[in-house]
Amino acid sequence: MEYEIGSDERVSTAVVRAVSAVEGLERAAIRPLEDVVDPAALDRLFGRQKDGTCRTGGRVSFVYSQHWVTVESGEYLQLRSVRSGLGEDRPETAAPDVR
């Protein structure tokens, strides 16, 4: 699944919205994002620079609620299931799920 992050939407909010939509669950019913990644740090990574200009580029991947989440440039995110067991859904540059 691909999700376009709104210009006024925080990346952390977009991740939770996308995962809850794919799983068909209310946002409160899925694992808290902060159990996997610091939501504030994720938002800062793709937020505006101190001078107000947009950041360009950047990519981060992590596992959240049985999905590989890859955020590209703070504009798009992609979800892929980790349940396939075949590895073809795993992004090559993904970081491990560190707690």
HUQUI-V669236 format. One record per run of one state. SS is the DSSP state (a for helix, b for strand, c for the rest). FROM is the first residue (numbers start at 1). LEN is the number of residues. If there is no record, write none. Layout:
# HUQUI-V669236
<<SS;FROM;LEN> <SS;FROM;LEN>>
This chain:
# HUQUI-V669236
<<c;1;1> <b;2;3> <c;5;6> <a;11;13> <c;24;3> <a;27;3> <c;30;3> <a;33;3> <c;36;3> <a;39;8> <c;47;12> <b;59;6> <c;65;2> <b;67;6> <c;73;3> <b;76;6> <c;82;18>>
